């Protein structure tokens, strides 16, 4: 699903949690939804740290630069990015790459990563659970961080069909938003019991 605000994604995850008899992960505070702390067993968006691990490390000893490996540009069938199929639709595209999709592709159109997760580095960018902080955790080491307790924007991770630059396609690329976008969606996470 794309073109949804963070709070719409969180509302859906609360609905899904209640449907499955789990404690919702988000609570209403005024006109906003915020993460329940300590975390619950309900469905939620992945934290930025979880997203980073699942995307960059995926059972590797060293982090990958890109979803497809460590060299740029992508080749073969690496994922859904701003490619030749999007020429005329987007100002910047990868002229040497063609994934056959001008915009979103059906989920699972490209190979999964080592953890079996599809579309981590392509198709659409993804909302994360955390509020955005330009400094992330700073210089201190934090185990399983869940980001700041408050903020205006939420973290967005992953490249999508609108991205083509060397920095945007890197799995380390961080973005933020407080609005819905056609190239922004979400995936479901929850703590293992």
C-alpha positions as a Markdown table, in Angstrom:
| # | Residue | x | y | z |
|---|---|---|---|---|
| 1 | Unk | 0.0 | 0.0 | 0.0 |
| 2 | Unk | 1.3 | 3.5 | -0.9 |
| 3 | Unk | 0.2 | 7.1 | -0.5 |
| 4 | Unk | -0.6 | 6.7 | 3.2 |
| 5 | Unk | 0.5 | 8.9 | 6.0 |
| 6 | Unk | 2.4 | 7.5 | 9.0 |
| 7 | Unk | -0.6 | 7.8 | 11.3 |
| 8 | Unk | -2.8 | 5.9 | 8.7 |
| 9 | Unk | -0.3 | 3.1 | 8.7 |
| 10 | Unk | -0.2 | 3.0 | 12.5 |
| 11 | Unk | -4.0 | 3.1 | 12.7 |
| 12 | Unk | -4.2 | 0.1 | 10.4 |
| 13 | Unk | -1.6 | -1.8 | 12.5 |
| 14 | Unk | -3.6 | -1.1 | 15.6 |
| 15 | Unk | -6.8 | -2.4 | 13.9 |
| 16 | Unk | -4.9 | -5.5 | 12.8 |
| 17 | Unk | -3.5 | -6.0 | 16.4 |
| 18 | Unk | -7.0 | -5.7 | 17.9 |
| 19 | Unk | -8.4 | -8.1 | 15.3 |
| 20 | Unk | -5.7 | -10.7 | 16.3 |
| 21 | Unk | -6.1 | -10.2 | 20.0 |
| 22 | Unk | -2.8 | -8.3 | 20.5 |
| 23 | Unk | -2.1 | -5.1 | 22.4 |
| 24 | Unk | -2.0 | -2.1 | 20.0 |
| 25 | Unk | 1.5 | -0.6 | 19.5 |
| 26 | Unk | 0.2 | 3.0 | 19.1 |
| 27 | Unk | -1.9 | 5.2 | 21.4 |
| 28 | Unk | -3.8 | 8.4 | 20.7 |
| 29 | Unk | -2.2 | 11.5 | 22.3 |
| 30 | Unk | -4.3 | 14.5 | 21.4 |
| 31 | Unk | -4.7 | 14.4 | 17.6 |
| 32 | Unk | -1.6 | 12.2 | 17.1 |
| 33 | Unk | -0.7 | 8.6 | 17.4 |
| 34 | Unk | 2.5 | 7.8 | 19.3 |
| 35 | Unk | 4.3 | 4.5 | 20.0 |
| 36 | Unk | 3.4 | 2.9 | 23.3 |
| 37 | Unk | 6.4 | 2.6 | 25.6 |
| 38 | Unk | 7.4 | 0.0 | 26.7 |
| 39 | Unk | 6.6 | -1.7 | 23.4 |
| 40 | Unk | 3.7 | -4.1 | 23.2 |
| 41 | Unk | 3.2 | -7.4 | 21.4 |
| 42 | Unk | 1.0 | -5.7 | 18.7 |
| 43 | Unk | 1.8 | -5.1 | 15.0 |
| 44 | Unk | 3.8 | -2.0 | 14.3 |
| 45 | Unk | 6.2 | -0.5 | 11.8 |
| 46 | Unk | 9.8 | -1.8 | 11.9 |
| 47 | Unk | 12.1 | 0.4 | 13.9 |
| 48 | Unk | 14.9 | 2.1 | 11.9 |
| 49 | Unk | 17.4 | -0.3 | 13.6 |
| 50 | Unk | 15.4 | -3.3 | 12.6 |
| 51 | Unk | 15.0 | -2.1 | 9.1 |
| 52 | Unk | 18.8 | -1.4 | 8.9 |
| 53 | Unk | 19.7 | -4.8 | 10.1 |
| 54 | Unk | 17.2 | -6.7 | 7.8 |
| 55 | Unk | 18.3 | -4.6 | 4.8 |
| 56 | Unk | 22.1 | -4.2 | 5.2 |
| 57 | Unk | 23.3 | -7.1 | 7.2 |
| 58 | Unk | 20.7 | -9.9 | 6.5 |
| 59 | Unk | 23.0 | -12.6 | 8.0 |
| 60 | Unk | 26.2 | -11.1 | 6.6 |
| 61 | Unk | 29.3 | -10.3 | 8.5 |
| 62 | Unk | 29.6 | -7.0 | 6.7 |
| 63 | Unk | 27.0 | -4.5 | 5.6 |
| 64 | Unk | 25.9 | -4.3 | 1.9 |
| 65 | Unk | 26.0 | -0.9 | 0.3 |
| 66 | Unk | 23.0 | -1.7 | -2.0 |
| 67 | Unk | 20.3 | -4.3 | -1.9 |
| 68 | Unk | 21.9 | -6.1 | -4.9 |
| 69 | Unk | 25.5 | -5.9 | -3.6 |
| 70 | Unk | 28.3 | -3.3 | -3.4 |
| 71 | Unk | 28.7 | -1.8 | -6.8 |
| 72 | Unk | 26.7 | 0.9 | -8.6 |
| 73 | Unk | 24.6 | 1.0 | -10.8 |
| 74 | Unk | 22.3 | -2.0 | -10.4 |
| 75 | Unk | 22.3 | -4.6 | -13.1 |
| 76 | Unk | 20.3 | -7.6 | -14.1 |
| 77 | Unk | 17.0 | -7.8 | -12.1 |
| 78 | Unk | 18.1 | -6.0 | -8.9 |
| 79 | Unk | 14.8 | -4.3 | -8.0 |
| 80 | Unk | 12.4 | -1.6 | -9.0 |
| 81 | Unk | 14.2 | 1.8 | -9.3 |
| 82 | Unk | 13.9 | 4.9 | -11.4 |
| 83 | Unk | 15.1 | 3.2 | -14.7 |
| 84 | Unk | 14.6 | 3.4 | -18.4 |
| 85 | Unk | 10.9 | 2.4 | -18.0 |
| 86 | Unk | 10.4 | 5.7 | -16.0 |
| 87 | Unk | 12.1 | 7.9 | -18.6 |
| 88 | Unk | 9.7 | 10.8 | -19.4 |
| 89 | Unk | 8.0 | 10.3 | -16.0 |
| 90 | Unk | 10.9 | 11.3 | -13.8 |
| 91 | Unk | 13.7 | 13.8 | -14.2 |
| 92 | Unk | 16.5 | 11.5 | -13.3 |
| 93 | Unk | 16.7 | 7.8 | -14.3 |
| 94 | Unk | 19.2 | 5.0 | -14.5 |
| 95 | Unk | 19.9 | 5.0 | -18.3 |
| 96 | Unk | 21.7 | 1.6 | -18.2 |
| 97 | Unk | 19.1 | -0.3 | -16.1 |
| 98 | Unk | 15.5 | -1.5 | -17.0 |
| 99 | Unk | 13.4 | -3.3 | -14.5 |
| 100 | Unk | 10.3 | -3.1 | -16.7 |
| 101 | Unk | 8.2 | -1.1 | -14.2 |
| 102 | Unk | 7.7 | 2.7 | -14.6 |
| 103 | Unk | 6.1 | 3.0 | -11.1 |
| 104 | Unk | 5.4 | 0.3 | -8.4 |
| 105 | Unk | 5.8 | -3.4 | -9.2 |
| 106 | Unk | 3.8 | -6.2 | -7.8 |
| 107 | Unk | 5.3 | -7.3 | -4.4 |
| 108 | Unk | 7.7 | -10.2 | -4.9 |
| 109 | Unk | 8.6 | -9.3 | -8.5 |
| 110 | Unk | 12.3 | -9.4 | -7.6 |
| 111 | Unk | 14.3 | -11.9 | -5.5 |
| 112 | Unk | 14.2 | -11.7 | -1.7 |
| 113 | Unk | 17.2 | -11.0 | 0.4 |
| 114 | Unk | 19.0 | -13.6 | 2.6 |
| 115 | Unk | 16.3 | -13.2 | 5.3 |
| 116 | Unk | 13.5 | -13.8 | 2.7 |
| 117 | Unk | 12.4 | -10.2 | 2.6 |
| 118 | Unk | 11.3 | -8.8 | -0.7 |
| 119 | Unk | 11.6 | -5.2 | -2.0 |
| 120 | Unk | 13.9 | -3.9 | 0.8 |
| 121 | Unk | 15.9 | -1.8 | -1.5 |
| 122 | Unk | 13.4 | -1.1 | -4.3 |
| 123 | Unk | 9.7 | -0.6 | -5.2 |
| 124 | Unk | 8.7 | 1.9 | -2.5 |
| 125 | Unk | 10.4 | 3.7 | 0.4 |
| 126 | Unk | 9.1 | 2.6 | 3.8 |
| 127 | Unk | 7.8 | 4.3 | 6.9 |
| 128 | Unk | 9.7 | 3.3 | 10.1 |
| 129 | Unk | 8.4 | 3.3 | 13.7 |
| 130 | Unk | 10.8 | 6.0 | 14.8 |
| 131 | Unk | 10.5 | 9.8 | 14.9 |
| 132 | Unk | 13.3 | 11.3 | 12.8 |
| 133 | Unk | 16.4 | 12.6 | 14.5 |
| 134 | Unk | 19.2 | 13.9 | 12.4 |
| 135 | Unk | 21.8 | 12.6 | 14.8 |
| 136 | Unk | 20.1 | 9.2 | 15.3 |
| 137 | Unk | 21.7 | 7.7 | 18.5 |
| 138 | Unk | 24.7 | 10.1 | 18.4 |
| 139 | Unk | 28.0 | 8.7 | 19.7 |
| 140 | Unk | 26.6 | 6.4 | 22.3 |
| 141 | Unk | 25.9 | 2.7 | 21.7 |
| 142 | Unk | 22.3 | 1.8 | 22.1 |
| 143 | Unk | 20.8 | -1.7 | 22.0 |
| 144 | Unk | 17.6 | -2.0 | 20.0 |
| 145 | Unk | 16.9 | 1.7 | 19.8 |
| 146 | Unk | 13.4 | 2.9 | 19.1 |
| 147 | Unk | 14.2 | 6.5 | 18.3 |
| 148 | Unk | 13.1 | 9.7 | 20.1 |
| 149 | Unk | 9.8 | 9.8 | 22.0 |
| 150 | Unk | 8.5 | 12.8 | 20.1 |
| 151 | Unk | 9.0 | 14.7 | 16.9 |
| 152 | Unk | 7.3 | 16.0 | 13.8 |
| 153 | Unk | 8.7 | 13.7 | 11.0 |
| 154 | Unk | 9.1 | 10.0 | 10.9 |
| 155 | Unk | 12.0 | 8.1 | 9.5 |
| 156 | Unk | 11.7 | 6.8 | 5.9 |
| 157 | Unk | 14.1 | 4.1 | 4.7 |
| 158 | Unk | 14.7 | 2.4 | 1.4 |
| 159 | Unk | 14.8 | 3.4 | -2.2 |
| 160 | Unk | 11.8 | 3.2 | -4.5 |
| 161 | Unk | 10.7 | 3.6 | -8.0 |
| 162 | Unk | 11.5 | 7.3 | -7.9 |
| 163 | Unk | 15.1 | 6.9 | -6.8 |
| 164 | Unk | 18.2 | 6.6 | -9.0 |
| 165 | Unk | 21.2 | 8.4 | -7.5 |
| 166 | Unk | 24.1 | 6.7 | -6.0 |
| 167 | Unk | 23.2 | 8.1 | -2.5 |
| 168 | Unk | 19.5 | 7.4 | -2.7 |
| 169 | Unk | 20.0 | 3.8 | -3.7 |
| 170 | Unk | 22.4 | 3.1 | -0.8 |
| 171 | Unk | 20.8 | 1.0 | 2.0 |
| 172 | Unk | 22.3 | 3.6 | 4.5 |
| 173 | Unk | 20.2 | 6.4 | 2.9 |
| 174 | Unk | 17.9 | 8.0 | 5.5 |
| 175 | Unk | 14.9 | 10.2 | 4.7 |
| 176 | Unk | 12.0 | 11.6 | 6.6 |
| 177 | Unk | 8.5 | 12.8 | 6.0 |
| 178 | Unk | 5.2 | 13.8 | 7.7 |
| 179 | Unk | 3.2 | 13.4 | 4.5 |
| 180 | Unk | 1.9 | 10.6 | 2.3 |
| 181 | Unk | 3.7 | 10.0 | -1.0 |
| 182 | Unk | 3.1 | 7.8 | -4.1 |
| 183 | Unk | 6.5 | 6.2 | -3.5 |
| 184 | Unk | 6.1 | 5.6 | 0.2 |
| 185 | Unk | 4.5 | 2.6 | 1.8 |
| 186 | Unk | 5.0 | 0.4 | 4.9 |
| 187 | Unk | 5.7 | -3.2 | 6.0 |
| 188 | Unk | 4.4 | -4.9 | 9.1 |
| 189 | Unk | 6.6 | -5.9 | 12.1 |
| 190 | Unk | 6.1 | -7.1 | 15.7 |
| 191 | Unk | 8.3 | -8.5 | 18.5 |
| 192 | Unk | 8.7 | -12.2 | 18.6 |
| 193 | Unk | 7.2 | -13.8 | 21.6 |
